[in-house]
Amino acid sequence: MNILDENIPENQRQLLRSWRVPMRQIGYDVGRQGLKDSEIIPLLLQLRRATFFSLDSDFYKRDLCHGKYCLVCMDVRKQDAAIFVRRFLQHPQFDTAAKRMGTVARVSPHGLTVWRSKAAHETQVDWVRLH
């Protein structure tokens, strides 16, 4: 289940829907409006295989790695959020929920920085060109 933070603009959510990217958004489809950052992780733990996308860099922490969810912090312009959500979900290393679980990733136009459960160091992942 793909979950968008409240900070993802409405037009980006609509763009993802137009591309048929399945997702829900905090405050609209799951949780409640005004949900605090400290309430997000407990919510994700209640959901099945959640991938959470946020423009909030506070979620990029190694100690937030957990096998039941994936956190994606997007270091991109708000108006580019949908493009990078889709790009992340199509990346060969993250294109299934099973590949994403236990991961905390920072997405930027230049690539990805990733913490994985039980990893001693973060890794850099390049964007790949998709056909």
N, C-alpha and C positions, 0 to 999 in steps of 0.2 A: 504494500500500500504506500503510495507516494503522498506525502503530506507537505503542504506549503505553509510557511509561517504567515502570520497576519501581515508582515511587512512586505510581502510580495504584492505589487499593485494588481488591481482588478483586471486591467487590460492585459497583463501578462498571464493571469489565470485563464482568461478567455482565449488568448492565443494558444495556450497549451491544450485547452479543450478542442479548439478548431483543428489541432493536429492529432486529436484523439489520444493524447497522453493522459492515462488515467491518474487522477489525483483528487485529493480533498484538501480543504484549507481550514486552518485553525480559525475558529470564530464563525464559520459558515457551515461546514459539513462535519466537523469534529471539534471537540472541546467547546470553549466559549470565547466570546470576544473579550479582550483584555487579559487573556491568560498570561501569567508571568513566566519569564524564562525558567524559573525554578520549578514550575509546574509542568513544563514540556516533557522532561525526561520521564517522570512517573506516568504521564499519558502514553508516551511511546512504548513503555514497558507493558502496558495493557493491550496494545495493538499487536497484530501479527505481521512480522517482517516489515516494519515501517521504515521508509526512507524519508527523512525530514530535511527540507530545503529552507534555508534562511539567509537573509542578507546580514545577519548579526554575527560578527566574528567571534563573539563570546563563546560560541559553541565549538570552536576549534581548539579542543583540549584533549590531550592524550588520555586523561583519566575518565573521559566520557565514552571511551570505546566500550561497547557491550555487544555480545553476540546476538541480541534480540532486535537490534535496530542499526541504522546507518544515519549519520549526521553529515549534511553537506552545507558548508558555509560558503556562500558565493561572494567573492570579492570582485563584483562586476557592477556596472551601472544598473539601476533599477529597471530601466527600459530594455535591458538586455537579459533580464532574468530568465525568461521563457526559453530563449535560445540556448542558454547554458544548462538549464535543467534538462532539456532534450538532448543536448550534446553529451552531458554526463551519463544519462540513461542509455545512450547508444554506444558508449565507449566499450570496447571489448572486455576490459577488466571489470566493468561495473554493469554490464547489460542484463544481469539477472539479479533477483533479490538475494539469492544464495551467495553470489560473488560480493555483494555490497555489505552483508551483515557483518558487524564487528568493526566497521570502518568509520573513521571521522576524516572527512576530506575538505580541503579548501580548494575551491574552483576559481580560476582566474583566466583571463584571455591567454595567458602565457603557458598554462598547464595546470596540473593538479599536484597538491602536496597532501600526502595521505598518512594517517596513523592507522595501523591495524592492531587488533587485539593481540596482546603478547609480543608485539614487535618492540625491539629495543630502540629503533630509530624511525623517524618519519622517512618516507620515500617520495621521490619526485616521479611523476608520471606525465609523459607528453601526450598532447592531443594527437589523435590519429585521424587521417583523412578517410572519411567513409565514402563509399561509392554511391 
